[in-house]
Amino acid sequence: MRGATMVCLTVVGWAALPVHGESRADVDRWIGASLADLVRFYKDLHTHPELSLEEKASSAKIAKRLRAAGFDVTEGVGGYGVVGLLKNGDGPMVMIRGDMDALPITEETGLPYASSVTSTRKDGSTVGVMHACGHDVHQTCLVGTAELMAGSRDAWQGTLMIIAQPAEEIGRGAKMMIDDGVFERFGRPDFCLALHVSANLPAGMIGYTSGWALANVDSVDITVYGRGGHGSRPHEAVDPVSTAAQVVVALQTIVSRRLDPIDPGVITVGSVHAGSKHNIIPNEAHLQITVRSYTDEARKTLLDGIREVTVHTCRAMGCERDPDVTVLESDFTPATYNDPALAAHAGRVFTELLGPKNVTTVKAQMGGEDFGRFPKHLKVPGFIYWLGAVKQSTYDASLAPGGAPLPSIHSSKFAPDPEPTITTGVRSLSTLAISLFNNPLE
């Protein structure tokens, strides 16, 4: 397990922020007065999504709002990344990150503000573009939190770093910003915070995980080399299709027989391509694999195992040339680790803010999120949590006998409930940040 900084904590709630009594009412009044504007901002982002590495308009919109709120803003950090700094006296630096990119999915929500944006793929086909992962919510909560805290400087002291990150969906944006010297140029945060919408929790709720929260994500390409021939005379050929089939089966033994049973891992073969006709044995077969893990040790076991199993299976099947096994390092996304002490602190803050019925612990996931690269690079506590986004009536209906399943994130029908989702996101993110400014973990 990746090392974590263990710290002592003070129980923190509104009373210690200080955002209690009249101050707390002021915060709620600010959100109430600003919500309509934030929802308009959200709907504009939703209607005009941009794919990874193309977030020009989104970044400009965020930069404009941050400047208007009094932040020192720099654009073009690691592509279309935006960094906003708000210095408010001596104190810790807290970083809050929100991602901007959308997905190549044609929207089917039927919303009046649904996206009609399209994009032309490399193969010449056209596909819709949609915020199916909730990054429009993330951007809105990022801006709302920044504006709230800029207007509440008497409630905290230190430096707030706002990061609008590009290219999360392809796992590159965090690394691009780090490689562009974001922390050397703008300072090294003491804490890194982020949120992500949840398609499994109703709006108004928060879920969080302590420890490993999201997985290492690796992509592996394999080419199996056979010797082509006529389908009626397989003995004169070396069949890469049957060899690839053996490889697919053998790969599953890596998780079940090489990995410690209490250390999670996933190897999924997502694509197999070979051949062009019924009666032709092809020369090659191509496999595409996704690999998920948490620890560096488990990742090495899985990747080394894939190479070894593939090579030796191909040799056993008579292939005259060893396969190509390529780990796409440029696509690697490191696991996200929620510092346990920071997670416990956040859980207390959220519970006091929203009530115990609206805060829950959730299991770690094998999905990937490159936010984890920031705290890992800095070696400081990091924390990402799940923001409920499902309309309450839709959520309740899904629990009834025969109820329709909820659309997941990355679904063409995923549709957050804007008002309560944004309200909870801004309240929780700003409250957690203020608590860290006023009560730095010791």
C-alpha positions in Angstrom: 0.0 0.0 0.0 1.2 3.4 -0.8 2.5 5.3 2.2 0.2 7.9 3.8 1.0 10.7 6.1 -0.7 9.9 9.4 -1.9 12.9 11.4 -3.8 13.8 14.4 -7.2 15.6 14.0 -9.5 17.9 15.8 -13.2 17.2 15.5 -14.3 20.0 13.1 -17.8 21.2 12.4 -19.4 24.6 11.7 -18.5 25.8 15.1 -14.8 25.5 14.4 -14.7 26.9 10.8 -15.8 29.6 11.9 -19.0 29.3 9.9 -21.5 29.0 12.6 -24.7 30.8 13.4 -25.0 34.0 11.3 -21.9 33.0 9.3 -23.4 29.7 8.4 -26.6 31.5 7.4 -24.6 33.9 5.3 -23.1 31.0 3.4 -26.5 29.4 2.8 -27.8 32.8 1.7 -24.9 33.2 -0.7 -25.6 29.8 -2.3 -29.3 30.6 -2.5 -28.7 33.9 -4.2 -26.1 32.4 -6.6 -27.7 29.1 -7.4 -29.7 30.3 -10.5 -26.5 31.8 -12.0 -24.5 28.6 -11.3 -27.2 26.5 -12.9 -27.1 28.7 -16.0 -23.4 28.3 -16.1 -23.8 24.5 -15.7 -26.4 24.3 -18.5 -24.2 26.3 -20.8 -21.3 23.9 -20.2 -23.6 20.9 -20.7 -24.9 22.3 -24.0 -21.4 23.0 -25.2 -19.2 20.1 -24.2 -15.6 19.8 -25.5 -13.5 16.6 -25.9 -10.2 15.9 -24.2 -7.4 18.3 -25.4 -10.1 20.6 -27.0 -11.3 22.4 -23.8 -10.6 25.9 -25.2 -14.0 27.5 -24.5 -14.6 25.7 -21.2 -11.2 26.9 -19.8 -11.9 30.5 -21.0 -15.3 30.5 -19.2 -13.7 29.3 -16.0 -10.8 31.8 -16.2 -13.2 34.7 -16.7 -15.2 33.8 -13.6 -12.1 33.3 -11.5 -10.7 36.7 -12.6 -14.0 38.4 -11.8 -13.9 36.8 -8.3 -10.4 38.3 -7.7 -8.1 35.3 -8.4 -4.7 35.7 -10.1 -5.4 33.5 -13.1 -3.0 31.7 -15.6 -4.3 29.9 -18.6 -2.6 27.4 -20.9 -1.0 25.3 -18.1 -0.5 21.8 -19.5 -2.7 22.4 -22.5 -6.0 24.1 -21.7 -5.4 23.9 -17.9 -6.3 26.9 -15.7 -4.7 27.8 -12.4 -6.3 30.4 -10.1 -4.6 31.6 -6.9 -6.3 33.6 -4.2 -3.9 34.6 -1.4 -5.6 35.5 1.8 -2.8 36.0 4.4 -0.6 33.4 6.0 -1.8 29.8 6.2 -1.8 26.5 4.3 -2.4 26.2 0.6 -5.4 24.1 -0.3 -5.8 22.9 -3.9 -9.3 22.2 -5.4 -9.4 20.5 -8.8 -12.2 20.1 -11.3 -11.9 18.5 -14.7 -13.4 19.9 -17.9 -13.5 17.3 -20.8 -16.5 15.5 -22.2 -16.9 12.2 -23.9 -17.6 11.0 -27.5 -21.2 10.0 -26.8 -24.4 11.1 -28.5 -26.7 12.4 -25.8 -30.1 10.8 -25.3 -31.4 12.5 -22.2 -34.1 14.5 -23.9 -33.2 17.6 -21.8 -34.0 21.0 -23.2 -30.3 21.9 -22.8 -29.0 18.6 -24.2 -25.8 18.7 -26.3 -26.1 18.7 -30.0 -22.3 19.0 -30.5 -20.7 16.4 -32.8 -17.2 15.4 -33.6 -15.5 13.7 -36.5 -13.5 10.6 -35.5 -10.2 9.5 -37.1 -12.1 7.0 -39.2 -14.3 9.7 -40.7 -17.4 8.8 -38.7 -19.4 11.3 -36.7 -20.3 11.0 -33.1 -22.0 13.2 -30.6 -20.2 14.9 -27.7 -21.7 14.8 -24.2 -20.8 15.5 -20.6 -21.8 11.9 -19.6 -19.3 11.8 -16.7 -20.5 15.0 -15.0 -17.5 17.2 -15.6 -19.9 20.0 -16.2 -21.0 19.6 -12.6 -17.4 19.5 -11.5 -16.6 22.8 -13.3 -19.7 24.5 -11.8 -18.9 23.3 -8.3 -15.3 24.5 -8.8 -16.4 27.9 -9.9 -19.1 28.2 -7.2 -16.7 27.2 -4.4 -14.1 29.7 -5.7 -16.6 32.5 -5.8 -18.1 31.7 -2.4 -14.6 31.6 -0.7 -13.6 34.8 -2.5 -16.6 36.5 -0.9 -15.9 34.9 2.5 -12.3 35.8 3.2 -13.0 36.7 6.8 -13.8 33.0 7.4 -10.4 31.5 6.4 -6.7 32.4 6.0 -4.1 31.0 3.6 -3.9 30.4 -0.2 -6.6 28.8 -2.3 -5.4 27.1 -5.5 -8.1 26.4 -8.1 -7.1 24.0 -10.9 -9.3 23.4 -13.9 -7.8 20.3 -15.5 -8.0 19.2 -19.1 -7.9 15.6 -20.5 -9.0 13.6 -17.6 -11.0 11.1 -19.7 -7.8 10.1 -21.5 -5.8 10.0 -18.3 -3.3 12.7 -19.4 -4.4 16.0 -18.0 -2.9 15.9 -14.5 0.4 14.7 -15.9 0.4 17.4 -18.5 0.0 20.1 -15.8 2.6 18.6 -13.6 5.0 18.3 -16.5 4.4 22.0 -17.3 5.6 22.8 -13.8 2.3 23.7 -12.2 3.6 23.3 -8.6 7.0 24.8 -9.3 5.4 27.9 -10.9 2.4 28.4 -8.5 3.3 26.8 -5.2 3.0 23.4 -3.5 -0.4 22.7 -1.9 -0.6 21.1 1.6 -3.9 19.4 0.6 -5.5 18.3 -2.6 -9.3 18.0 -2.9 -11.7 17.0 -5.6 -15.2 15.6 -6.0 -16.9 13.4 -8.6 -20.6 13.0 -9.4 -22.2 9.6 -8.5 -24.9 8.0 -10.6 -25.8 5.7 -7.7 -26.5 8.3 -5.0 -29.5 10.8 -4.9 -28.7 14.5 -5.1 -28.1 15.9 -1.6 -26.0 12.9 -0.5 -22.3 12.4 -0.3 -20.3 9.2 -0.4 -16.6 8.8 0.5 -13.9 6.1 0.8 -10.9 5.9 3.1 -7.7 4.5 1.6 -7.7 3.2 -1.9 -10.6 4.9 -3.8 -9.9 4.4 -7.5 -7.5 2.1 -9.4 -4.4 2.1 -11.4 -5.5 1.9 -15.0 -3.2 0.3 -17.7 -3.9 -0.5 -21.3 -2.0 -3.3 -23.0 -1.9 -4.2 -26.7 -0.9 -7.7 -27.8 -0.2 -9.0 -31.3 0.0 -12.8 -31.7 1.9 -13.9 -34.8 0.9 -17.1 -36.5 1.3 -18.4 -40.0 -1.6 -18.0 -42.3 -3.2 -20.7 -44.5 -6.4 -22.3 -45.8 -9.1 -23.0 -43.3 -9.4 -26.5 -44.5 -5.7 -27.3 -43.9 -5.0 -26.0 -40.4 -2.1 -28.5 -40.0 -0.1 -26.5 -42.5 -0.6 -23.2 -40.6 -0.1 -21.8 -37.1 -3.5 -20.4 -36.1 -3.2 -17.1 -34.3 -7.0 -17.1 -33.5 -6.9 -20.3 -31.5 -3.7 -19.1 -29.9 -5.3 -15.8 -28.9 -8.2 -17.7 -27.5 -5.8 -19.7 -25.3 -4.1 -16.5 -24.2 -7.5 -14.9 -23.2 -8.2 -17.9 -21.0 -4.7 -18.1 -19.5 -4.6 -14.5 -18.6 -7.4 -15.0 -16.1 -5.2 -17.2 -14.0 -2.9 -14.3 -13.3 -5.4 -12.7 -11.0 -6.6 -16.0 -9.5 -3.2 -17.7 -9.1 -0.4 -15.0 -9.0 -2.0 -12.1 -7.1 -2.5 -12.2 -3.4 -6.2 -13.1 -2.9 -6.7 -10.0 -0.7 -5.1 -7.7 -3.2 -7.7 -6.7 -5.9 -6.9 -6.9 -9.6 -8.7 -7.0 -12.9 -7.6 -8.2 -16.4 -10.3 -7.7 -19.0 -9.8 -8.4 -22.7 -11.9 -5.8 -24.3 -11.1 -6.4 -28.0 -10.0 -9.3 -30.2 -9.5 -8.8 -33.9 -8.2 -11.3 -36.5 -8.9 -12.5 -40.0 -11.0 -11.3 -42.9 -12.9 -14.4 -44.2 -14.5 -17.6 -43.1 -11.9 -20.0 -44.7 -8.7 -18.0 -44.2 -6.4 -18.6 -41.3 -4.8 -15.2 -40.7 -1.2 -14.3 -39.9 -2.0 -12.2 -36.8 -4.5 -11.7 -34.0 -4.7 -8.5 -32.0 -5.9 -8.1 -28.4 -6.6 -4.9 -26.4 -6.6 -5.3 -22.6 -7.5 -3.1 -19.6 -5.7 -3.9 -16.3 -6.8 -2.5 -12.9 -5.0 -2.6 -9.6 -4.3 -0.5 -6.5 -0.8 -1.0 -5.3 2.4 -0.6 -7.3 3.3 -4.2 -6.4 0.0 -5.6 -7.7 0.4 -3.6 -10.9 3.8 -5.1 -11.5 2.6 -8.6 -10.8 -0.3 -8.2 -13.3 1.8 -6.6 -16.1 4.7 -9.0 -15.7 2.3 -11.9 -15.7 0.6 -10.8 -18.9 3.9 -10.7 -20.7 5.0 -14.1 -19.4 1.7 -15.9 -19.9 1.3 -14.5 -23.4 4.8 -15.3 -24.6 4.8 -18.9 -23.2 1.3 -19.7 -24.4 2.3 -18.6 -27.9 5.4 -20.7 -27.8 3.4 -23.7 -26.6 1.0 -23.2 -29.5 3.8 -23.4 -32.0 4.1 -19.7 -32.9 7.4 -19.1 -34.7 7.7 -15.6 -33.4 7.1 -14.3 -29.9 4.2 -11.9 -29.5 4.4 -8.2 -29.1 3.1 -7.2 -25.6 3.0 -3.4 -25.3 2.0 -1.5 -22.1 0.8 1.9 -23.2 2.6 4.0 -20.6 1.2 7.2 -22.0 -2.3 6.0 -21.1 -1.4 5.0 -17.5 -3.5 6.5 -14.8 -2.3 5.9 -11.2 -4.5 4.8 -8.4 -6.2 7.4 -6.2 -5.5 7.1 -2.5 -7.6 8.9 0.0 -5.5 9.8 3.1 -7.3 8.0 5.9 -6.9 10.9 8.4 -8.1 13.4 5.9 -11.0 11.1 4.9 -12.1 10.8 8.6 -11.9 14.6 9.0 -14.0 15.1 5.9 -16.5 12.6 7.0 -17.1 14.5 10.2 -17.3 17.8 8.4 -19.8 16.4 5.9 -21.9 14.7 8.6 -22.2 18.0 10.6 -23.0 19.9 7.5 -25.6 17.5 5.9 -26.7 15.2 8.7 -25.7 11.5 9.1 -28.5 10.3 6.8 -26.9 12.2 3.9 -23.3 11.0 4.3 -22.3 7.4 3.6 -19.1 5.4 3.2 -18.8 3.6 -0.2 -16.6 0.8 -1.5 -13.4 1.5 -3.5 -13.9 1.3 -7.2 -11.8 -0.2 -10.1 -12.5 2.9 -12.2 -9.7 5.3 -12.9 -9.3 9.1 -12.2 -6.0 10.9 -12.7 -6.7 13.3 -9.8 -4.6 10.8 -7.7 -1.5 11.9 -9.6 -1.5 15.3 -7.9 -1.2 14.2 -4.2 1.1 11.3 -5.2 3.5 13.7 -6.9 3.4 16.1 -4.0 3.4 13.5 -1.3 0.7 15.3 0.6 -2.8 14.2 1.7 -5.4 13.9 -1.0 -9.1 13.3 -1.0 -11.8 12.8 -3.6 -15.4 12.1 -2.7 -18.7 11.2 -4.5 -21.4 13.7 -5.0 -24.9 12.3 -5.4 -26.5 13.5 -8.6 -29.6 11.4 -9.2 -33.0 13.1 -9.0 -34.7 11.8 -5.8 -37.8 10.5 -7.5 -35.8 8.7 -10.1 -33.6 7.1 -7.4 -36.7 6.0 -5.4 -38.3 4.5 -8.5 -35.2 2.5 -9.2 -35.5 0.8 -5.8 -39.1 -0.3 -6.3 -39.9 -3.8 -7.6 -39.4 -3.8 -11.3 -37.9 -0.3 -11.2 -35.7 0.8 -14.1 -32.0 0.7 -13.4 -30.2 4.0 -13.0 -28.2 5.2 -16.0 -24.5 5.0 -15.1 -21.9 7.6 -15.8 -20.7 7.4 -19.4 -24.2 6.5 -20.3 -26.0 8.6 -23.1 -28.9 9.0 -20.6 -27.0 10.2 -17.6 -28.7 13.4 -16.4 -27.7 15.0 -13.0 -30.4 16.9 -11.1 -28.7 20.3 -11.2 -30.0 22.4 -8.3 -29.5 20.0 -5.4 -26.4 18.5 -6.9 -24.7 21.9 -7.3 -25.9 23.1 -4.0 -24.5 20.1 -2.1 -21.3 20.2 -4.1 -20.5 23.9 -3.4 -21.5 23.7 0.2 -19.4 20.5 0.9 -16.4 21.5 -1.1 -16.1 25.0 0.4 -16.9 23.8 3.9 -14.1 21.1 3.7 -11.6 23.6 2.3 -12.4 26.2 5.0 -12.0 23.6 7.7 -8.5 22.8 6.5 -7.5 26.4 6.4 -8.7 26.9 10.0 -7.6 23.6 11.4 -4.6 22.3 9.5 -4.0 18.7 10.2 -1.2 18.4 12.8 
